[in-house]
Amino acid sequence: MKNIAIDGPAGAGKSTAAKIVAKKLGILYLDTGAMYRAIGLKALKLGINTRDIPAVEAILPTTSVEIKYVEEVQNIFLDGKNVTPFIREHAVSMAASDVSAIPAVRLKLVELQREIAKNNDCILDGRDIGTYVLPNANYKFFITATAEERANRRFKELQEKGQFVSYDEVLTDIVTRDKNDSTRAFAPLKKADDAHEFDTTTMSIDEVVTELLNRIK
């Protein structure tokens, strides 16, 4: 199977570009971050502090996360319910960053990610795809952008969805997530040694897609 790994910090444009590339290549797109968002969403609904490791670990045995494709669009199911419309809320983003640092959570979800990649040609985006999830991926990319630009993109996205938070709040959260993702002890955000890196700060999404496609044979 052909697997493409795209890593990078929040808001760098990974997901948007990956979706387009997957469609152009006729392969599956797997948004691994959605899985962590699902766990974070459940913790929030249960009133669990997402930094309370034992409490989060305690809900894992009774938590089911599934990926289903409806008309080639990824949908995330949490305990049998489609929660795709709810995992992009601002609070869930921070919860996802917290729970993703918990080794037990990553081990549970990485198993599912690897199984999907094993049985399908697909493109995966996340923080540790090229370094941990699929270290032998056929193609690896690391996409980044300045924190300010990434916050601006996220701020606009939230506004379009009717979620009104300040730009400063979004920027603070982006910086916090960067720190959490890159300093966690288990499978941190890190560029794979053999990954191609490029900065999307001044690039349009079309330019990012073209850059990716030009390097995928």
Beta strands, then each sheet from edge to edge (+ up, - down):
strand 1: 3-7
strand 2: 28-31
strand 3: 65-70
strand 4: 73-78
strand 5: 81-82
strand 6: 122-126
strand 7: 139-144
strand 8: 196-199
sheet 1: 2+ 6+ 1+ 7+ 8+
sheet 2: 3+ 4- 5+
end
